[in-house]
């Protein structure tokens, strides 16, 4: 079986352990289902409102190992005046289930679970392997056209020892998957996949079978890459892409970059006969 077929099988069906995890979630009574798994290196959180990426030590905050990217929930804060202790995992996923279907997810890193007032409303599945969790979450994202599917992407990107970017690229290209999850997959590719994913995003923009709004989200994701990786790809798209709306998006994000190569392109276009 080729690597491509193995990946397709993982996304469509998943191994038995991931299928069992999905069945356990679906069989849980209405309420909250909890599961935990190990976070990849560089990910930490305060167990409540903050998830930080690419941290170098156990504290993220002003002048003390703050990650390049932080995700804040429930309002956020100004990172220049707030400092917080950052725990390197685990990833905790709280899943709201109604009638066997996932309605929404909430992701935390660090901290510990709190016993609710109504213990019967919570089903705790304990700690699972990161691979089983990722395959369950991405299967959910592929088939669930609701908030839960879209929200399943984030925790999958935080899992330890699992390379998720090829799976996210496949999801972004899958026209059977919900549009909102495809856009979310493209966003996270742009945030964290590095040079390899940048090449994949450029390919995604060039793919004639991909919907226009997914292409435009891929252009945005390229704009979030380090300039040495993203700017050349955006310039090529702005110069050569056959769809005017995609060229306009690339030009817009180049305009936000402040990169001198973008200014040179603007001059070229504006002075073209």
PyMOL commands that set and color helices and strands:
alter all, ss='L'
color gray80, all
select helices_A, chain A and resi 3-12+16-27+119-121+130-143+147-157+165-173+179-192+194-206+212-223+227-240+244-257+260-270
alter helices_A, ss='H'
color red, helices_A
select strands_A, chain A and resi 31-37+44-45+50-53+59-61+69-72+83-85+91-98+101-109+122-127
alter strands_A, ss='S'
color yellow, strands_A
deselect
rebuild
show_as cartoon
